[in-house]
Amino acid sequence: MNFFRTKNQTPSDLVRSLRNAILRLGDGSPGAEVSRKANEDISKNIQQIKAILHGDGEPLPELVAQLAQETYNTDLLHHLVVNIARFEFEARKDVVHIFHSLLRRQIGSQWPTVEYLMGKPEVLFAALAGYENEEVGLNTGMILKEMLRHKQLGKVLLHSEQFYKFVHYIETATFGVSCDAFSNLKSTLTSDKAMVAKYLGKNYDRFFSSFTTLILSTNYVTKRQSLKLLGEMLLDRPNFNVMTKYIADEANLKMIMNLLRDKSKNIQYEAFHVFKVFVANPKKPPHVESILRRNKDKLLLFLKNFQPDREDAQFSDEKQFLIVQIQGL
């Protein structure tokens, strides 16, 4: 910490210096001298800010407090996320560390950075938009993941228009970025199940219209992850009303029955765990029961020969349960 005293640079000085260097990036074309010098200053200031947050063993609370307050006063966090693609490689990683440190800073029962971001949702949305650039998608994805550890920020994202961009990023990004985007989508949908259930109840049609795109994806990993998440969500107790509505829709049943015949055994397996919810429903709507009854013989033959080599006692029991239920139609 003596370094900062000898240089007469307070944490506030460092934050303002970093922000000004970021603003200078726009003063010249990429590769121009002014941009090169700005990037040098950015990397240097980011390293020094990271050093304050991590400290030499233990960070000094008064310096961290000054630093955090100045980042809020200058909107530095937004500047960092929006411009991260223009930073040097190591600086991008350091930005992630800075976000992690600030987001995990707690004073009593208060989370100052979380409270700040609640009033600055554009920082959250900028982190999500980072998936548009594969060079930094994993960096901004890690920042977004850290934000979503806090339920109140997850709620902000879920209730925004930007939430529905997840599907586009998952479907169009490179493999690593797509998987990261799906992981953060899942976090948004599972961190506060009661809140999510309420949201799904009010936005059922729009949500499932969008989510079905992922279930029918041509990408194997996306399709499998989405089916697995669907099965988990339907069986979550807070989602009982959502589950009841979903399994009353014959279009959903037909889609899942088709996925039972997918060429991938893993897709079939995940589809099975959704299909069983339709069959186990003691109050099947007439149109759903009619589909099952019309396909009774085919379904019984299919289930009796369905993945016999899978060594899973619970799976075998569930399969036998479905056979009994369908026989009774």
C-alpha positions in Angstrom: 0.0 0.0 0.0 3.0 2.3 0.4 3.1 2.5 -3.4 0.0 4.6 -3.5 1.2 7.0 -0.8 4.6 7.6 -2.5 2.9 8.3 -5.8 0.3 10.5 -4.0 -2.5 8.6 -5.8 -5.5 8.0 -3.7 -8.0 5.3 -4.7 -10.2 8.1 -6.1 -7.3 9.4 -8.2 -6.9 5.9 -9.7 -10.5 5.5 -10.5 -10.7 8.9 -12.2 -7.4 8.2 -14.1 -8.8 4.9 -15.3 -12.1 6.5 -16.5 -10.3 9.2 -18.3 -8.0 6.7 -20.0 -11.0 4.8 -21.2 -12.6 7.9 -22.6 -9.3 8.6 -24.5 -9.6 5.3 -26.3 -12.2 7.0 -28.5 -9.9 9.8 -29.5 -7.9 7.8 -32.1 -8.2 4.9 -34.5 -7.2 1.4 -33.2 -3.5 1.1 -33.2 -3.0 4.9 -33.2 -0.5 6.3 -30.7 -3.2 7.9 -28.5 -5.0 4.6 -28.3 -1.9 2.7 -27.5 -1.0 5.1 -24.7 -4.5 5.0 -23.4 -4.5 1.2 -23.2 -1.2 1.3 -21.3 -2.7 3.6 -18.8 -5.8 1.5 -18.6 -3.8 -1.7 -17.9 -1.7 0.1 -15.3 -4.6 1.6 -13.4 -6.6 -1.6 -13.5 -3.7 -3.5 -12.0 -3.3 -0.9 -9.2 -7.1 -1.0 -8.5 -7.0 -4.7 -8.3 -4.1 -4.5 -5.9 -6.1 -2.3 -3.6 -9.1 -4.7 -3.6 -6.9 -7.7 -3.0 -4.3 -6.1 -0.8 -1.0 -7.5 0.4 -2.7 -10.3 2.4 -5.6 -8.3 3.7 -7.2 -5.3 1.9 -7.4 -2.1 3.8 -11.1 -1.4 4.4 -10.8 2.4 4.2 -9.0 2.3 0.8 -11.5 -0.2 -0.5 -14.4 2.0 0.6 -12.9 5.0 -1.1 -12.3 3.0 -4.2 -15.8 1.5 -4.3 -17.5 4.9 -3.7 -15.6 6.5 -6.5 -16.5 3.7 -9.0 -20.1 4.5 -8.2 -19.6 8.2 -8.5 -17.9 7.9 -11.9 -20.0 5.1 -13.4 -16.7 3.2 -13.8 -18.4 -0.2 -13.8 -20.4 0.7 -16.9 -17.4 2.1 -18.7 -15.4 -1.1 -17.9 -18.1 -3.5 -19.3 -18.9 -1.5 -22.4 -15.3 -1.0 -23.4 -13.8 -4.3 -22.2 -13.3 -5.6 -25.8 -10.9 -2.7 -26.4 -8.7 -3.5 -23.5 -5.5 -5.7 -23.5 -5.9 -9.4 -22.8 -4.7 -9.3 -19.2 -6.6 -6.2 -18.4 -9.9 -8.0 -19.4 -9.2 -10.7 -16.8 -8.4 -8.1 -14.2 -11.7 -6.3 -14.9 -13.5 -9.6 -14.0 -11.5 -9.8 -10.7 -12.5 -6.2 -9.9 -16.2 -6.9 -10.5 -16.0 -10.1 -8.3 -14.3 -8.2 -5.5 -16.8 -5.4 -5.5 -19.8 -7.6 -5.8 -18.7 -9.7 -2.9 -18.0 -6.7 -0.7 -20.4 -6.8 2.2 -20.9 -4.4 5.1 -23.1 -5.9 7.7 -26.2 -7.0 5.9 -25.6 -4.6 3.0 -24.1 -5.3 -0.4 -23.1 -1.8 -1.6 -22.3 -2.7 -5.2 -25.4 -4.7 -5.6 -27.5 -1.8 -4.3 -25.7 0.5 -6.7 -26.3 -1.8 -9.7 -30.0 -2.0 -8.8 -30.2 1.6 -9.8 -27.9 1.1 -12.8 -29.4 -1.9 -14.7 -27.5 -0.8 -17.8 -24.4 -2.4 -16.3 -26.2 -5.7 -16.0 -27.5 -5.4 -19.5 -24.1 -4.5 -20.9 -22.6 -7.6 -19.3 -25.3 -9.7 -21.1 -24.7 -7.9 -24.4 -21.0 -9.0 -24.1 -22.1 -12.3 -25.6 -22.3 -10.5 -28.9 -18.5 -10.4 -29.1 -16.9 -13.8 -28.9 -13.6 -12.3 -27.9 -14.9 -11.1 -24.6 -18.1 -13.2 -24.2 -16.6 -15.4 -21.5 -15.2 -12.4 -19.6 -18.5 -10.6 -19.5 -20.2 -13.9 -18.9 -18.2 -14.3 -15.7 -19.2 -10.8 -14.6 -22.8 -11.6 -15.3 -22.6 -14.9 -13.4 -21.3 -13.0 -10.4 -24.1 -10.5 -10.6 -26.7 -13.3 -10.8 -25.5 -14.7 -7.5 -27.6 -11.9 -6.1 -31.4 -12.7 -6.4 -32.4 -9.1 -6.8 -30.2 -8.6 -9.8 -31.5 -11.8 -11.3 -35.0 -10.4 -10.9 -34.1 -7.2 -12.7 -32.7 -9.3 -15.7 -35.7 -11.7 -15.8 -38.2 -8.8 -15.9 -36.4 -7.0 -18.7 -36.7 -7.1 -22.4 -33.0 -8.0 -22.6 -33.8 -11.4 -20.9 -35.1 -12.7 -24.2 -31.8 -12.1 -25.9 -30.5 -15.2 -24.1 -32.0 -17.5 -26.7 -30.3 -15.6 -29.6 -26.9 -15.7 -27.9 -27.3 -19.4 -27.0 -28.3 -20.3 -30.6 -25.8 -18.2 -32.5 -22.6 -17.9 -30.4 -19.6 -20.1 -30.5 -19.7 -23.3 -28.5 -18.0 -22.0 -25.3 -19.9 -18.7 -25.3 -23.2 -20.5 -26.0 -22.7 -22.8 -23.0 -21.8 -19.9 -20.8 -24.9 -18.1 -21.9 -27.1 -21.1 -21.1 -25.5 -21.4 -17.7 -26.4 -17.8 -16.9 -29.9 -18.4 -18.3 -30.3 -21.3 -16.0 -29.1 -19.2 -13.0 -31.6 -16.6 -13.8 -34.4 -19.2 -13.8 -33.4 -21.1 -10.7 -31.8 -18.7 -8.2 -35.2 -17.6 -6.7 -37.8 -20.2 -7.6 -40.7 -18.5 -6.0 -40.1 -15.3 -7.8 -39.5 -17.1 -11.1 -42.7 -19.1 -10.7 -44.6 -15.9 -10.3 -43.0 -14.5 -13.4 -43.7 -17.6 -15.5 -47.3 -17.5 -14.4 -47.7 -13.9 -15.7 -45.5 -14.4 -18.8 -46.2 -18.0 -19.7 -46.9 -17.7 -23.4 -44.0 -15.5 -24.2 -41.5 -17.4 -22.1 -42.4 -20.9 -23.5 -42.6 -19.6 -27.0 -39.0 -18.5 -26.7 -37.8 -21.4 -24.6 -39.2 -24.0 -27.1 -36.8 -22.6 -29.6 -34.0 -24.0 -27.5 -35.7 -27.4 -27.0 -36.0 -27.8 -30.7 -32.5 -26.5 -31.4 -30.4 -28.3 -34.0 -27.5 -28.0 -31.5 -27.3 -31.2 -29.5 -25.9 -29.6 -26.3 -28.5 -26.9 -26.3 -31.3 -29.3 -26.9 -30.2 -31.6 -24.2 -29.6 -28.9 -21.6 -32.9 -27.2 -22.4 -34.9 -30.5 -22.0 -33.1 -31.2 -18.7 -33.9 -27.7 -17.4 -37.5 -28.0 -18.5 -37.9 -31.3 -16.6 -36.4 -29.7 -13.5 -38.6 -26.6 -13.7 -41.8 -28.6 -14.2 -41.1 -30.7 -11.1 -40.2 -27.7 -8.9 -42.9 -27.3 -6.3 -43.3 -23.5 -6.8 -44.0 -24.1 -10.5 -47.0 -26.4 -9.9 -49.4 -24.0 -11.7 -47.0 -23.6 -14.6 -46.5 -27.4 -14.8 -50.3 -27.9 -14.8 -50.7 -25.5 -17.7 -47.7 -27.0 -19.6 -48.9 -30.6 -19.5 -52.4 -29.6 -20.5 -51.2 -28.5 -23.9 -51.4 -31.2 -26.6 -48.8 -29.4 -28.7 -46.3 -29.8 -25.9 -47.1 -33.5 -25.5 -46.6 -34.1 -29.3 -43.3 -32.3 -29.2 -42.0 -34.4 -26.3 -43.3 -37.6 -27.8 -41.3 -36.8 -31.0 -38.2 -36.2 -28.9 -38.6 -39.6 -27.3 -37.6 -40.9 -30.8 -34.6 -38.6 -31.2 -31.5 -40.3 -32.6 -29.6 -39.4 -29.4 -30.2 -41.6 -26.4 -29.4 -38.8 -24.1 -32.1 -36.6 -25.7 -34.5 -39.5 -25.4 -33.7 -39.8 -21.8 -34.3 -36.1 -21.0 -37.5 -36.2 -23.0 -38.6 -39.2 -21.0 -38.4 -37.2 -17.7 -40.7 -34.6 -19.2 -43.1 -37.2 -20.8 -43.6 -38.9 -17.4 -45.1 -35.7 -16.1 -47.8 -35.8 -18.8 -48.6 -39.5 -18.1 -48.5 -39.2 -14.3 -51.1 -36.4 -14.3 -54.2 -37.8 -12.6 -56.4 -35.1 -14.2 -55.4 -35.3 -17.8 -57.4 -33.0 -20.1 -59.5 -35.0 -22.6 -57.4 -34.0 -25.6 -54.2 -35.0 -23.9 -55.6 -38.4 -22.8 -57.0 -38.9 -26.3 -53.5 -38.6 -27.8 -52.1 -41.1 -25.2 -55.0 -43.5 -25.8 -54.7 -43.4 -29.6 -51.0 -44.2 -29.3 -51.4 -46.7 -26.4 -50.1 -49.8 -28.1 -47.1 -48.0 -29.7 -46.2 -46.4 -26.4 -46.4 -49.6 -24.5 -44.1 -51.4 -27.0 -41.8 -48.4 -27.1 -41.5 -48.2 -23.3 -40.9 -51.9 -22.8 -37.9 -51.7 -25.1 -36.8 -48.2 -24.1 -33.1 -48.1 -23.1 -33.0 -51.5 -21.4 -29.2 -51.2 -20.8 -29.5 -48.1 -18.6 -28.5 -49.2 -15.1 -30.7 -47.0 -13.0 -33.2 -48.5 -10.6 -35.2 -45.3 -10.3 -35.5 -45.0 -14.1 -36.6 -48.6 -14.3 -39.3 -48.0 -11.7 -40.5 -44.9 -13.4 -40.7 -46.7 -16.7 -42.7 -49.5 -15.2 -45.0 -46.9 -13.6 -45.7 -45.3 -17.0 -46.4 -48.7 -18.5 -49.0 -49.4 -15.9 -50.6 -45.9 -16.3 -50.8 -46.2 -20.0 -52.2 -49.7 -19.8 -55.0 -48.3 -17.7 -56.1 -45.7 -20.3 
